[in-house]
């Protein structure tokens, strides 16, 4: 079973840093990211 990950942060560098650290993990499925709550809710 994979962990599904969606990150919300207002700093794009933080999002990219977390994504780059976790993209090689076979147990994590990257769903996407948002920079604010409104974008997250619409996802």
PyMOL Python script that loads the backbone (N, CA, C, O; Angstrom):
from pymol import cmd

cmd.read_pdbstr("""\
ATOM      1  N   UNK A   1       0.840  -1.175   0.000  1.00  0.00           N
ATOM      2  CA  UNK A   1       0.000   0.000   0.000  1.00  0.00           C
ATOM      3  C   UNK A   1       0.890   1.245   0.000  1.00  0.00           C
ATOM      4  O   UNK A   1       1.826   1.347   0.793  1.00  0.00           O
ATOM      5  N   UNK A   2       0.592   2.188  -0.893  1.00  0.00           N
ATOM      6  CA  UNK A   2       1.372   3.412  -1.000  1.00  0.00           C
ATOM      7  C   UNK A   2       0.791   4.519  -0.130  1.00  0.00           C
ATOM      8  O   UNK A   2      -0.417   4.588   0.097  1.00  0.00           O
ATOM      9  N   UNK A   3       1.671   5.373   0.345  1.00  0.00           N
ATOM     10  CA  UNK A   3       1.279   6.590   1.051  1.00  0.00           C
ATOM     11  C   UNK A   3       1.008   7.646  -0.012  1.00  0.00           C
ATOM     12  O   UNK A   3       1.852   7.892  -0.874  1.00  0.00           O
ATOM     13  N   UNK A   4      -0.154   8.264   0.044  1.00  0.00           N
ATOM     14  CA  UNK A   4      -0.498   9.308  -0.915  1.00  0.00           C
ATOM     15  C   UNK A   4      -0.170  10.660  -0.292  1.00  0.00           C
ATOM     16  O   UNK A   4      -0.582  10.957   0.829  1.00  0.00           O
ATOM     17  N   UNK A   5       0.579  11.479  -1.038  1.00  0.00           N
ATOM     18  CA  UNK A   5       1.104  12.728  -0.503  1.00  0.00           C
ATOM     19  C   UNK A   5       0.654  13.912  -1.341  1.00  0.00           C
ATOM     20  O   UNK A   5       0.813  13.922  -2.561  1.00  0.00           O
ATOM     21  N   UNK A   6       0.093  14.908  -0.674  1.00  0.00           N
ATOM     22  CA  UNK A   6      -0.270  16.185  -1.280  1.00  0.00           C
ATOM     23  C   UNK A   6       0.226  17.263  -0.336  1.00  0.00           C
ATOM     24  O   UNK A   6      -0.152  17.279   0.835  1.00  0.00           O
ATOM     25  N   UNK A   7       1.060  18.159  -0.822  1.00  0.00           N
ATOM     26  CA  UNK A   7       1.682  19.164   0.040  1.00  0.00           C
ATOM     27  C   UNK A   7       1.064  20.532  -0.208  1.00  0.00           C
ATOM     28  O   UNK A   7       0.825  20.928  -1.349  1.00  0.00           O
ATOM     29  N   UNK A   8       0.807  21.253   0.894  1.00  0.00           N
ATOM     30  CA  UNK A   8       0.330  22.636   0.816  1.00  0.00           C
ATOM     31  C   UNK A   8       1.327  23.504   1.564  1.00  0.00           C
ATOM     32  O   UNK A   8       1.528  23.336   2.767  1.00  0.00           O
ATOM     33  N   UNK A   9       1.940  24.413   0.862  1.00  0.00           N
ATOM     34  CA  UNK A   9       2.883  25.354   1.471  1.00  0.00           C
ATOM     35  C   UNK A   9       2.966  26.568   0.572  1.00  0.00           C
ATOM     36  O   UNK A   9       2.857  26.448  -0.649  1.00  0.00           O
ATOM     37  N   UNK A  10       3.158  27.738   1.163  1.00  0.00           N
ATOM     38  CA  UNK A  10       3.202  28.948   0.351  1.00  0.00           C
ATOM     39  C   UNK A  10       4.591  29.243  -0.208  1.00  0.00           C
ATOM     40  O   UNK A  10       4.773  30.234  -0.915  1.00  0.00           O
ATOM     41  N   UNK A  11       5.558  28.406   0.095  1.00  0.00           N
ATOM     42  CA  UNK A  11       6.903  28.571  -0.441  1.00  0.00           C
ATOM     43  C   UNK A  11       7.204  27.440  -1.431  1.00  0.00           C
ATOM     44  O   UNK A  11       7.277  26.271  -1.051  1.00  0.00           O
ATOM     45  N   UNK A  12       7.375  27.805  -2.693  1.00  0.00           N
ATOM     46  CA  UNK A  12       7.598  26.802  -3.726  1.00  0.00           C
ATOM     47  C   UNK A  12       8.878  26.004  -3.486  1.00  0.00           C
ATOM     48  O   UNK A  12       8.933  24.815  -3.802  1.00  0.00           O
ATOM     49  N   UNK A  13       9.901  26.644  -2.934  1.00  0.00           N
ATOM     50  CA  UNK A  13      11.168  25.948  -2.665  1.00  0.00           C
ATOM     51  C   UNK A  13      10.977  24.833  -1.637  1.00  0.00           C
ATOM     52  O   UNK A  13      11.621  23.789  -1.740  1.00  0.00           O
ATOM     53  N   UNK A  14      10.114  25.034  -0.662  1.00  0.00           N
ATOM     54  CA  UNK A  14       9.828  23.995   0.330  1.00  0.00           C
ATOM     55  C   UNK A  14       9.143  22.814  -0.346  1.00  0.00           C
ATOM     56  O   UNK A  14       9.500  21.661  -0.103  1.00  0.00           O
ATOM     57  N   UNK A  15       8.171  23.098  -1.185  1.00  0.00           N
ATOM     58  CA  UNK A  15       7.469  22.042  -1.914  1.00  0.00           C
ATOM     59  C   UNK A  15       8.449  21.234  -2.758  1.00  0.00           C
ATOM     60  O   UNK A  15       8.444  20.004  -2.717  1.00  0.00           O
ATOM     61  N   UNK A  16       9.282  21.922  -3.518  1.00  0.00           N
ATOM     62  CA  UNK A  16      10.246  21.231  -4.381  1.00  0.00           C
ATOM     63  C   UNK A  16      11.275  20.449  -3.573  1.00  0.00           C
ATOM     64  O   UNK A  16      11.698  19.371  -3.989  1.00  0.00           O
ATOM     65  N   UNK A  17      11.676  20.977  -2.436  1.00  0.00           N
ATOM     66  CA  UNK A  17      12.625  20.261  -1.584  1.00  0.00           C
ATOM     67  C   UNK A  17      12.051  18.960  -1.058  1.00  0.00           C
ATOM     68  O   UNK A  17      12.713  17.922  -1.097  1.00  0.00           O
ATOM     69  N   UNK A  18      10.833  19.012  -0.570  1.00  0.00           N
ATOM     70  CA  UNK A  18      10.181  17.806  -0.058  1.00  0.00           C
ATOM     71  C   UNK A  18       9.957  16.807  -1.193  1.00  0.00           C
ATOM     72  O   UNK A  18      10.184  15.608  -1.033  1.00  0.00           O
ATOM     73  N   UNK A  19       9.514  17.313  -2.327  1.00  0.00           N
ATOM     74  CA  UNK A  19       9.274  16.433  -3.471  1.00  0.00           C
ATOM     75  C   UNK A  19      10.569  15.747  -3.924  1.00  0.00           C
ATOM     76  O   UNK A  19      10.573  14.550  -4.212  1.00  0.00           O
ATOM     77  N   UNK A  20      11.643  16.496  -3.985  1.00  0.00           N
ATOM     78  CA  UNK A  20      12.903  15.899  -4.441  1.00  0.00           C
ATOM     79  C   UNK A  20      13.425  14.856  -3.461  1.00  0.00           C
ATOM     80  O   UNK A  20      14.054  13.880  -3.870  1.00  0.00           O
ATOM     81  N   UNK A  21      13.171  15.055  -2.178  1.00  0.00           N
ATOM     82  CA  UNK A  21      13.588  14.066  -1.188  1.00  0.00           C
ATOM     83  C   UNK A  21      12.769  12.781  -1.263  1.00  0.00           C
ATOM     84  O   UNK A  21      13.292  11.692  -1.027  1.00  0.00           O
ATOM     85  N   UNK A  22      11.498  12.908  -1.587  1.00  0.00           N
ATOM     86  CA  UNK A  22      10.598  11.759  -1.511  1.00  0.00           C
ATOM     87  C   UNK A  22      10.257  11.120  -2.850  1.00  0.00           C
ATOM     88  O   UNK A  22       9.607  10.075  -2.869  1.00  0.00           O
ATOM     89  N   UNK A  23      10.666  11.701  -3.960  1.00  0.00           N
ATOM     90  CA  UNK A  23      10.253  11.175  -5.265  1.00  0.00           C
ATOM     91  C   UNK A  23      10.826   9.804  -5.575  1.00  0.00           C
ATOM     92  O   UNK A  23      10.260   9.084  -6.397  1.00  0.00           O
ATOM     93  N   UNK A  24      11.914   9.422  -4.955  1.00  0.00           N
ATOM     94  CA  UNK A  24      12.524   8.117  -5.210  1.00  0.00           C
ATOM     95  C   UNK A  24      11.984   7.015  -4.296  1.00  0.00           C
ATOM     96  O   UNK A  24      12.337   5.847  -4.459  1.00  0.00           O
ATOM     97  N   UNK A  25      11.144   7.375  -3.350  1.00  0.00           N
ATOM     98  CA  UNK A  25      10.585   6.391  -2.425  1.00  0.00           C
ATOM     99  C   UNK A  25       9.478   5.598  -3.119  1.00  0.00           C
ATOM    100  O   UNK A  25       8.495   6.181  -3.576  1.00  0.00           O
ATOM    101  N   UNK A  26       9.626   4.298  -3.199  1.00  0.00           N
ATOM    102  CA  UNK A  26       8.620   3.493  -3.909  1.00  0.00           C
ATOM    103  C   UNK A  26       7.287   3.386  -3.164  1.00  0.00           C
ATOM    104  O   UNK A  26       6.279   3.018  -3.767  1.00  0.00           O
ATOM    105  N   UNK A  27       7.264   3.701  -1.874  1.00  0.00           N
ATOM    106  CA  UNK A  27       6.028   3.572  -1.099  1.00  0.00           C
ATOM    107  C   UNK A  27       5.238   4.876  -1.025  1.00  0.00           C
ATOM    108  O   UNK A  27       4.205   4.934  -0.359  1.00  0.00           O
ATOM    109  N   UNK A  28       5.718   5.932  -1.708  1.00  0.00           N
ATOM    110  CA  UNK A  28       5.041   7.225  -1.662  1.00  0.00           C
ATOM    111  C   UNK A  28       4.564   7.601  -3.057  1.00  0.00           C
ATOM    112  O   UNK A  28       5.333   7.588  -4.019  1.00  0.00           O
ATOM    113  N   UNK A  29       3.283   7.935  -3.147  1.00  0.00           N
ATOM    114  CA  UNK A  29       2.695   8.383  -4.409  1.00  0.00           C
ATOM    115  C   UNK A  29       2.447   9.888  -4.318  1.00  0.00           C
ATOM    116  O   UNK A  29       1.654  10.345  -3.495  1.00  0.00           O
ATOM    117  N   UNK A  30       3.124  10.646  -5.158  1.00  0.00           N
ATOM    118  CA  UNK A  30       3.007  12.102  -5.167  1.00  0.00           C
ATOM    119  C   UNK A  30       1.730  12.492  -5.905  1.00  0.00           C
ATOM    120  O   UNK A  30       1.601  12.233  -7.101  1.00  0.00           O
ATOM    121  N   UNK A  31       0.783  13.116  -5.196  1.00  0.00           N
ATOM    122  CA  UNK A  31      -0.471  13.511  -5.823  1.00  0.00           C
ATOM    123  C   UNK A  31      -0.408  14.927  -6.373  1.00  0.00           C
ATOM    124  O   UNK A  31      -1.067  15.241  -7.364  1.00  0.00           O
ATOM    125  N   UNK A  32       0.377  15.779  -5.736  1.00  0.00           N
ATOM    126  CA  UNK A  32       0.487  17.146  -6.224  1.00  0.00           C
ATOM    127  C   UNK A  32       0.799  18.104  -5.104  1.00  0.00           C
ATOM    128  O   UNK A  32       1.192  17.706  -4.008  1.00  0.00           O
ATOM    129  N   UNK A  33       0.616  19.384  -5.405  1.00  0.00           N
ATOM    130  CA  UNK A  33       0.889  20.413  -4.420  1.00  0.00           C
ATOM    131  C   UNK A  33       0.000  21.624  -4.664  1.00  0.00           C
ATOM    132  O   UNK A  33      -0.576  21.794  -5.739  1.00  0.00           O
ATOM    133  N   UNK A  34      -0.093  22.452  -3.642  1.00  0.00           N
ATOM    134  CA  UNK A  34      -0.827  23.707  -3.729  1.00  0.00           C
ATOM    135  C   UNK A  34      -0.084  24.745  -2.906  1.00  0.00           C
ATOM    136  O   UNK A  34       0.640  24.413  -1.968  1.00  0.00           O
ATOM    137  N   UNK A  35      -0.273  26.000  -3.269  1.00  0.00           N
ATOM    138  CA  UNK A  35       0.396  27.064  -2.530  1.00  0.00           C
ATOM    139  C   UNK A  35      -0.543  27.817  -1.596  1.00  0.00           C
ATOM    140  O   UNK A  35      -0.126  28.746  -0.904  1.00  0.00           O
ATOM    141  N   UNK A  36      -1.821  27.412  -1.579  1.00  0.00           N
ATOM    142  CA  UNK A  36      -2.763  28.014  -0.634  1.00  0.00           C
ATOM    143  C   UNK A  36      -3.945  27.069  -0.409  1.00  0.00           C
ATOM    144  O   UNK A  36      -4.125  26.088  -1.131  1.00  0.00           O
ATOM    145  N   UNK A  37      -4.737  27.388   0.602  1.00  0.00           N
ATOM    146  CA  UNK A  37      -5.843  26.501   0.979  1.00  0.00           C
ATOM    147  C   UNK A  37      -6.909  26.415  -0.121  1.00  0.00           C
ATOM    148  O   UNK A  37      -7.475  25.346  -0.349  1.00  0.00           O
ATOM    149  N   UNK A  38      -7.179  27.513  -0.789  1.00  0.00           N
ATOM    150  CA  UNK A  38      -8.209  27.503  -1.836  1.00  0.00           C
ATOM    151  C   UNK A  38      -7.826  26.543  -2.968  1.00  0.00           C
ATOM    152  O   UNK A  38      -8.667  25.802  -3.477  1.00  0.00           O
ATOM    153  N   UNK A  39      -6.564  26.566  -3.349  1.00  0.00           N
ATOM    154  CA  UNK A  39      -6.110  25.644  -4.394  1.00  0.00           C
ATOM    155  C   UNK A  39      -6.184  24.205  -3.931  1.00  0.00           C
ATOM    156  O   UNK A  39      -6.503  23.310  -4.713  1.00  0.00           O
ATOM    157  N   UNK A  40      -5.893  23.984  -2.674  1.00  0.00           N
ATOM    158  CA  UNK A  40      -5.934  22.635  -2.113  1.00  0.00           C
ATOM    159  C   UNK A  40      -7.362  22.082  -2.122  1.00  0.00           C
ATOM    160  O   UNK A  40      -7.596  20.936  -2.505  1.00  0.00           O
ATOM    161  N   UNK A  41      -8.288  22.901  -1.701  1.00  0.00           N
ATOM    162  CA  UNK A  41      -9.689  22.467  -1.634  1.00  0.00           C
ATOM    163  C   UNK A  41     -10.221  22.165  -3.027  1.00  0.00           C
ATOM    164  O   UNK A  41     -10.988  21.217  -3.197  1.00  0.00           O
ATOM    165  N   UNK A  42      -9.836  22.941  -4.017  1.00  0.00           N
ATOM    166  CA  UNK A  42     -10.352  22.708  -5.367  1.00  0.00           C
ATOM    167  C   UNK A  42      -9.740  21.460  -5.995  1.00  0.00           C
ATOM    168  O   UNK A  42     -10.296  20.915  -6.949  1.00  0.00           O
ATOM    169  N   UNK A  43      -8.609  21.003  -5.475  1.00  0.00           N
ATOM    170  CA  UNK A  43      -8.002  19.789  -5.982  1.00  0.00           C
ATOM    171  C   UNK A  43      -8.868  18.611  -5.628  1.00  0.00           C
ATOM    172  O   UNK A  43      -8.535  17.475  -5.967  1.00  0.00           O
TER     173      UNK A  43
END
""", "prot")
cmd.dss("prot")
cmd.show_as("cartoon", "prot")
cmd.util.cbc("prot")
cmd.orient("prot")
